[in-house]
Amino acid sequence: MDKTASTPQALRRTNLKAVLEVMRDAGAMTGTDLIEATGLTRATVIAVCDDLIRRGWVRELEGERSSGTQKGRPARRFEFNASAGCVLGLDVGMATVTVMVAGLTGQMLGRAAERFSKTANESERRATIARTTDRALMEAGLPHSAVLAVGIGLSTAVDRHGNITKGLQLSEHFDIGLQTELWQEHGWPVLLENDANLAALGEHWRGVGAGVDDLAVMLAGERLGTGLIESGRLLHGSNGGAGEVGTLELVDGVGSQDGIARLARHWGTAALAEGKPTLIRDLVGPHTTRVSARFVFEAAAKDDPVAQEILERIGRRMARVISLLGTFLNPEMVVIGGAVSASATALLPTISAELPRLTGTPPRVAVSELGDAIVATGAVRLALTYVEDNALALTPAGAGQRARV
């Protein structure tokens, strides 16, 4: 191949991407602003802006004079066209699907969620996902044609190429044609990723872990799963198994992959079965022995000794899991996330007290503020990154506007 012949085209694409990246993170900018930000010449900046206007990624604003005495044509002003399209972020779990619609600067425009039928087959699960997506787009007031990319989080291992790792836990449950059959008529780019990995992306982008480049995020509701970011880069491992903690039964004092909500539910139920006097009984009611995690945390907050002892046990157990991360991966921070995060703050004193005796490199531990939106938020970030990396190959809404010459 003649590399010389392709150099002008490659340089043009590099210049386009450089200007677009600057404008995406800024407000209105003049040609002079862009020259200072990119180091490109004026002629190049103006040519690139006109090209981006034609492509639909940039809008030209009305010019304004810098002072009342300025003569001649006002400076041209440009801004990133945040309404050029949208992305979708999905959290597809075992029981529910959540869809978030976001604009190209990350602003949330719409959201919808729906439970899967317990007996749903593959086609019925796809239909539920499609229906929920339609509702989210309707809430956002956007057509299907506005979607530029879709990120999807799954509760199974996904390799660095976005492929579900066959043969691992739950892989068959999620291998249902999400990239092929689901939105075939729309032709959307669909990106798959492990849910804990997306939780890590979401936290690193907009959570308590923002700016922390050595970060571990644990989804800790029903089962434990961890997303890992090292030096700002998401880790996958050879087949997407990085962060999977399926061998915790080998860890003394842990014994399973059970998460905080499941442990609180099981140990609360056991306490009632043993007839222990506890406020949990009053919260649950007299006619059942099935305890939800919420009642255990509520009882503990009211100083119930049985509930507080359960949370102590959970805290000590979580500290052991986190100590493994601290010893082997040495993250600066570990974030506990997922639907249980609102309650997990009660565990932090126990975890913080236990960690120094379990590992010589105890990380900071925090609780996510993203709640049950953590995976979908990461899925939005995944889709936005795709759009940013491939903008010049995509056709946004409004493309073809006439540039001013």
C-alpha positions as CSV (number, residue, x, y, z in Angstrom):
1,M,0.0,0.0,0.0
2,D,1.2,3.5,-0.8
3,K,1.2,5.2,2.6
4,T,2.0,8.6,1.1
5,A,-1.2,8.7,-0.9
6,S,-3.3,8.2,2.2
7,T,-1.5,10.8,4.4
8,P,-3.7,13.8,3.4
9,Q,-6.9,11.9,4.1
10,A,-5.5,10.6,7.4
11,L,-4.4,14.2,8.4
12,R,-7.8,15.5,7.5
13,R,-9.6,13.0,9.7
14,T,-7.1,13.7,12.5
15,N,-7.9,17.5,12.3
16,L,-11.6,16.9,12.2
17,K,-11.5,14.7,15.3
18,A,-9.3,17.2,17.1
19,V,-11.7,20.1,16.5
20,L,-14.7,18.0,17.3
21,E,-13.2,16.8,20.7
22,V,-12.5,20.4,21.7
23,M,-16.0,21.6,20.7
24,R,-17.8,18.8,22.4
25,D,-16.5,19.8,25.8
26,A,-16.9,23.5,25.4
27,G,-19.5,26.1,24.7
28,A,-19.6,28.5,21.7
29,M,-16.1,29.0,20.3
30,T,-14.7,31.4,17.7
31,G,-12.1,30.4,15.1
32,T,-9.5,32.0,17.2
33,D,-10.5,30.0,20.3
34,L,-10.2,26.8,18.2
35,I,-6.8,27.8,16.9
36,E,-5.5,28.3,20.4
37,A,-7.1,25.0,21.6
38,T,-5.9,22.8,18.8
39,G,-2.7,24.5,17.4
40,L,-4.1,24.3,13.9
41,T,-3.9,27.1,11.4
42,R,-6.8,29.4,10.8
43,A,-7.4,28.1,7.3
44,T,-7.5,24.5,8.6
45,V,-9.8,25.4,11.5
46,I,-12.3,27.2,9.2
47,A,-12.2,24.4,6.6
48,V,-12.7,21.7,9.3
49,C,-15.6,23.7,10.9
50,D,-17.3,24.0,7.5
51,D,-16.9,20.3,7.0
52,L,-18.3,19.5,10.4
53,I,-21.3,21.8,9.7
54,R,-22.0,19.9,6.5
55,R,-21.8,16.6,8.4
56,G,-24.2,17.8,11.0
57,W,-21.9,17.7,14.0
58,V,-21.4,21.5,14.4
59,R,-23.7,24.5,14.2
60,E,-22.7,28.0,13.3
61,L,-24.1,30.7,15.6
62,E,-24.9,34.3,14.8
63,G,-21.6,36.3,14.9
64,E,-21.2,39.0,17.5
65,R,-18.8,41.9,17.6
66,S,-16.3,42.1,20.4
67,S,-17.0,45.9,20.9
68,G,-19.3,48.5,19.6
69,T,-16.6,50.2,17.6
70,Q,-15.4,47.0,15.8
71,K,-15.8,47.3,12.0
72,G,-16.1,44.6,9.4
73,R,-17.5,41.1,9.6
74,P,-18.0,39.7,13.1
75,A,-16.0,36.7,14.2
76,R,-17.6,33.3,13.2
77,R,-18.8,31.3,16.2
78,F,-19.4,27.6,16.3
79,E,-20.7,25.1,18.8
80,F,-21.1,21.3,19.0
81,N,-24.5,20.2,17.8
82,A,-25.7,18.4,20.9
83,S,-29.1,17.6,19.2
84,A,-27.4,15.8,16.4
85,G,-28.7,12.5,17.8
86,C,-28.9,10.4,21.0
87,V,-27.6,7.2,22.5
88,L,-29.3,4.4,24.4
89,G,-27.9,2.8,27.6
90,L,-29.6,-0.5,28.7
91,D,-29.3,-2.6,31.8
92,V,-30.6,-6.0,30.8
93,G,-30.8,-8.2,33.9
94,M,-32.4,-11.5,34.8
95,A,-35.7,-9.9,35.9
96,T,-35.8,-6.4,34.4
97,V,-34.7,-4.2,31.6
98,T,-33.9,-0.5,32.1
99,V,-33.4,1.9,29.1
100,M,-31.9,5.4,29.4
101,V,-31.9,7.8,26.5
102,A,-29.1,10.4,26.6
103,G,-28.0,13.3,24.4
104,L,-24.6,13.6,22.9
105,T,-23.2,15.6,25.9
106,G,-24.5,13.0,28.3
107,Q,-27.7,14.7,29.4
108,M,-30.5,12.3,30.3
109,L,-33.6,12.7,28.1
110,G,-35.8,9.7,28.9
111,R,-36.0,6.5,30.9
112,A,-38.2,3.4,31.0
113,A,-38.1,0.1,32.8
114,E,-40.1,-3.2,32.6
115,R,-40.0,-6.6,34.2
116,F,-39.6,-9.7,32.1
117,S,-42.2,-12.4,32.4
118,K,-40.9,-15.3,34.5
119,T,-41.7,-17.7,31.6
120,A,-40.5,-15.5,28.8
121,N,-38.5,-17.2,26.0
122,E,-35.9,-15.5,23.8
123,S,-38.3,-13.7,21.4
124,E,-40.5,-12.5,24.3
125,R,-37.5,-11.1,26.1
126,R,-36.4,-9.3,22.9
127,A,-40.0,-8.0,22.5
128,T,-39.9,-6.6,26.1
129,I,-36.6,-4.9,25.5
130,A,-37.8,-3.4,22.2
131,R,-41.1,-2.2,23.9
132,T,-39.2,-0.6,26.8
133,T,-36.9,1.1,24.3
134,D,-39.8,2.6,22.4
135,R,-41.3,4.0,25.7
136,A,-38.0,5.6,26.6
137,L,-37.6,7.2,23.2
138,M,-41.2,8.4,23.4
139,E,-40.5,10.0,26.8
140,A,-37.5,11.7,25.3
141,G,-39.6,12.9,22.3
142,L,-37.1,11.4,19.8
143,P,-37.6,9.1,16.8
144,H,-35.7,5.9,16.2
145,S,-33.6,7.6,13.5
146,A,-32.0,9.8,16.2
147,V,-30.2,6.9,17.8
148,L,-26.5,6.7,16.9
149,A,-25.4,3.8,19.2
150,V,-26.6,1.5,21.9
151,G,-24.7,0.2,24.9
152,I,-26.1,-2.8,26.8
153,G,-25.0,-4.2,30.2
154,L,-25.4,-8.0,30.8
155,S,-24.9,-10.1,33.9
156,T,-22.4,-12.4,32.2
157,A,-18.8,-12.2,31.0
158,V,-18.2,-10.2,27.8
159,D,-14.8,-10.1,26.2
160,R,-12.9,-7.0,25.2
161,H,-14.3,-7.3,21.7
162,G,-17.9,-7.1,22.9
163,N,-18.7,-10.8,22.5
164,I,-20.5,-12.8,25.2
165,T,-18.1,-15.4,26.5
166,K,-19.7,-18.8,25.7
167,G,-20.1,-21.4,28.4
168,L,-19.8,-19.1,31.4
169,Q,-22.5,-18.4,34.0
170,L,-25.7,-17.1,32.5
171,S,-24.1,-16.7,29.0
172,E,-26.9,-18.6,27.3
173,H,-29.6,-16.6,29.1
174,F,-28.3,-13.4,27.5
175,D,-27.2,-14.7,24.1
176,I,-30.6,-13.8,22.5
177,G,-29.7,-11.9,19.4
178,L,-29.2,-8.5,21.0
179,Q,-26.8,-7.4,18.2
180,T,-28.6,-9.1,15.3
181,E,-32.3,-9.8,15.6
182,L,-33.4,-7.2,18.2
183,W,-33.1,-3.9,16.2
184,Q,-32.2,-5.3,12.8
185,E,-34.5,-2.9,11.0
186,H,-32.8,0.2,12.5
187,G,-29.2,-0.9,11.9
188,W,-28.0,0.6,15.2
189,P,-24.5,-0.2,16.4
190,V,-25.1,-2.3,19.5
191,L,-22.2,-2.7,22.0
192,L,-22.3,-5.4,24.7
193,E,-20.5,-5.2,28.0
194,N,-20.5,-6.9,31.4
195,D,-22.8,-5.1,33.9
196,A,-20.1,-4.6,36.6
197,N,-17.7,-3.2,34.0
198,L,-20.4,-0.7,33.0
199,A,-20.9,0.1,36.6
200,A,-17.2,1.0,36.8
201,L,-17.5,3.1,33.7
202,G,-20.5,4.9,35.1
203,E,-18.8,5.6,38.4
204,H,-15.6,6.8,36.7
205,W,-17.6,9.1,34.6
206,R,-20.3,10.6,36.9
207,G,-20.0,8.9,40.3
208,V,-18.1,9.2,43.5
209,G,-15.2,7.5,41.6
210,A,-14.9,10.3,39.0
211,G,-11.3,11.1,38.4
212,V,-10.1,8.0,40.2
213,D,-8.1,6.0,37.7
214,D,-7.5,2.9,39.8
215,L,-11.0,2.0,40.7
216,A,-13.0,-1.1,41.6
217,V,-16.8,-1.0,41.6
218,M,-18.8,-3.9,43.1
219,L,-22.3,-4.7,42.2
220,A,-23.4,-6.1,45.5
221,G,-27.1,-6.7,45.5
222,E,-28.0,-10.3,44.9
223,R,-24.6,-11.5,43.8
224,L,-21.2,-9.9,43.8
225,G,-19.5,-8.8,40.6
226,T,-16.7,-6.3,40.1
227,G,-15.7,-3.9,37.4
228,L,-12.0,-2.9,37.4
229,I,-10.4,0.2,36.0
230,E,-6.6,0.4,36.1
231,S,-4.7,3.6,35.0
232,G,-8.0,4.8,33.6
233,R,-8.5,1.7,31.5
234,L,-11.2,-0.9,31.8
235,L,-9.8,-4.4,32.4
236,H,-11.4,-7.5,30.7
237,G,-8.9,-10.3,31.1
238,S,-8.3,-12.9,28.3
239,N,-12.0,-13.8,27.9
240,G,-13.9,-11.1,29.9
241,G,-13.5,-12.8,33.2
242,A,-11.6,-10.0,35.0
243,G,-13.5,-9.0,38.1
244,E,-15.6,-12.2,38.3
245,V,-15.6,-13.5,41.8
246,G,-17.2,-16.9,41.3
247,T,-14.6,-18.7,43.5
248,L,-15.4,-16.9,46.7
249,E,-16.5,-20.2,48.2
250,L,-12.8,-20.8,48.6
251,V,-12.3,-17.7,50.8
252,D,-12.4,-18.3,54.5
253,G,-15.2,-16.1,56.1
254,V,-16.9,-15.5,52.7
255,G,-18.0,-18.8,51.2
256,S,-20.2,-17.7,48.3
257,Q,-20.9,-15.0,45.7
258,D,-24.0,-13.9,47.6
259,G,-24.5,-10.1,47.7
260,I,-25.6,-7.8,50.5
261,A,-29.4,-8.0,49.8
262,R,-29.4,-11.8,49.6
263,L,-27.4,-12.2,52.8
264,A,-29.6,-9.7,54.7
265,R,-32.7,-11.5,53.4
266,H,-31.4,-15.0,54.3
267,W,-30.0,-14.1,57.7
268,G,-33.1,-12.1,58.6
269,T,-35.3,-15.0,57.7
270,A,-33.1,-17.3,59.7
271,A,-33.4,-15.0,62.8
272,L,-37.2,-15.2,62.6
273,A,-37.1,-19.0,62.2
274,E,-35.0,-19.2,65.3
275,G,-37.6,-17.2,67.2
276,K,-35.2,-14.4,68.1
277,P,-37.0,-11.3,69.5
278,T,-36.4,-8.6,67.0
279,L,-38.0,-5.5,65.4
280,I,-37.7,-7.3,62.1
281,R,-40.8,-9.4,63.1
282,D,-42.9,-6.2,63.6
283,L,-41.8,-4.8,60.3
284,V,-42.5,-8.1,58.4
285,G,-45.8,-8.8,60.1
286,P,-47.1,-11.8,61.9
287,H,-48.1,-14.0,59.0
288,T,-44.8,-14.6,57.2
289,T,-41.2,-15.6,57.9
290,R,-39.9,-14.2,54.6
291,V,-37.8,-11.1,55.3
292,S,-36.7,-8.5,52.7
293,A,-33.3,-6.8,53.0
294,R,-35.1,-3.5,53.5
295,F,-36.6,-4.6,56.8
296,V,-33.3,-5.7,58.1
297,F,-31.7,-2.3,57.4
298,E,-34.7,-0.5,58.8
299,A,-34.6,-2.5,62.0
300,A,-30.8,-1.9,62.4
301,A,-31.3,1.9,61.9
302,K,-33.7,1.7,64.9
303,D,-31.0,0.0,67.1
304,D,-32.4,-3.5,66.9
305,P,-29.6,-5.8,68.2
306,V,-30.5,-8.7,65.9
307,A,-30.5,-6.6,62.8
308,Q,-27.4,-4.8,63.8
309,E,-25.6,-8.1,64.3
310,I,-26.6,-9.2,60.8
311,L,-25.2,-6.0,59.3
312,E,-22.0,-6.6,61.3
313,R,-21.7,-10.0,59.8
314,I,-22.3,-8.7,56.3
315,G,-19.8,-5.9,56.8
316,R,-17.1,-8.3,58.0
317,R,-17.8,-10.5,55.0
318,M,-17.6,-7.6,52.5
319,A,-14.4,-6.4,54.1
320,R,-12.8,-9.8,53.3
321,V,-13.8,-9.5,49.7
322,I,-12.6,-6.0,49.4
323,S,-9.3,-6.9,51.1
324,L,-8.7,-9.4,48.2
325,L,-9.1,-6.5,45.8
326,G,-6.8,-4.4,47.9
327,T,-4.1,-7.1,48.0
328,F,-4.1,-8.3,44.5
329,L,-5.3,-5.3,42.5
330,N,-4.4,-2.4,44.8
331,P,-7.2,0.0,43.7
332,E,-7.3,3.5,45.2
333,M,-11.0,3.2,45.8
334,V,-13.7,0.5,45.9
335,V,-17.2,1.6,45.3
336,I,-20.2,-0.5,46.5
337,G,-23.0,0.0,43.9
338,G,-26.3,-1.3,42.6
339,A,-29.8,-1.2,44.0
340,V,-28.5,-1.9,47.5
341,S,-26.2,1.1,47.6
342,A,-28.6,3.4,49.4
343,S,-28.5,1.0,52.4
344,A,-24.9,0.0,52.2
345,T,-23.7,3.2,53.9
346,A,-24.5,1.4,57.2
347,L,-21.8,-1.2,56.5
348,L,-19.0,1.3,56.0
349,P,-17.9,1.6,59.7
350,T,-17.5,-2.1,60.0
351,I,-15.7,-2.5,56.6
352,S,-13.3,0.4,57.4
353,A,-12.5,-1.0,60.8
354,E,-11.8,-4.5,59.4
355,L,-9.7,-3.7,56.3
356,P,-6.5,-2.6,58.0
357,R,-6.1,-6.0,59.6
358,L,-6.9,-7.9,56.5
359,T,-4.6,-6.2,53.9
360,G,-1.6,-4.0,54.0
361,T,-3.0,-1.9,51.1
362,P,-6.6,-1.1,52.2
363,P,-8.4,1.0,49.6
364,R,-10.8,3.8,50.3
365,V,-14.4,2.5,50.3
366,A,-17.4,4.5,49.2
367,V,-21.0,3.9,48.3
368,S,-22.3,4.8,44.9
369,E,-24.8,7.6,44.5
370,L,-26.0,6.4,41.1
371,G,-28.5,3.9,42.7
372,D,-30.1,1.4,40.3
373,A,-29.1,3.5,37.3
374,I,-25.4,2.7,37.7
375,V,-25.3,0.1,34.9
376,A,-27.4,2.0,32.5
377,T,-25.3,5.1,33.1
378,G,-22.2,3.1,32.2
379,A,-24.0,1.8,29.1
380,V,-24.6,5.4,28.1
381,R,-20.9,6.2,28.5
382,L,-20.0,3.2,26.4
383,A,-22.3,4.3,23.6
384,L,-21.1,7.9,23.8
385,T,-17.4,6.7,23.5
386,Y,-18.4,4.8,20.4
387,V,-20.0,7.8,18.9
388,E,-17.0,10.0,19.7
389,D,-14.5,7.5,18.3
390,N,-16.6,6.9,15.1
391,A,-18.3,10.3,14.6
392,L,-16.9,10.8,11.1
393,A,-18.4,7.5,10.0
394,L,-21.8,8.2,11.4
395,T,-24.6,10.4,10.0
396,P,-26.2,12.5,12.7
397,A,-29.7,14.1,12.5
398,G,-29.6,17.4,10.7
399,A,-26.6,16.4,8.5
400,G,-26.3,18.3,5.3
401,Q,-26.8,21.8,6.6
402,R,-25.4,24.4,4.3
403,A,-22.2,25.9,5.7
404,R,-21.6,29.6,5.5
405,V,-18.8,30.6,3.1
